[in-house]
Amino acid sequence: MTTLPLGIAPRVLRRDQAAEYCGCDSLSAFADWQRRGIVPPPIPGTTKWDRNLIDRWLDRRSGLLSDGGASAAEEWLAQHAR
């Protein structure tokens, strides 16, 4: 596996990376955030998280996105959860 150049963050994150990205102190805290709908579940069919989708969900929870932005993330999840 190759390493990304310095300053380029991966788009797709492992569970531990996603938890760290969100500022969770532990994987169990990240799992709790998932259960509470603060962060999205992994990309359907994988054990990986999309960094951009995490951002959208956190923006929604913090009030930075209007309902239109929030529903777009939910629509994406519904389409890909088949």
Summary of the structure (lengths in Angstrom):
residues: 82
radius of gyration: 13.1
end to end distance: 29.8
largest distance: 39.2
contacts: 192
relative contact order: 0.15
helix: 52%
strand: 5%
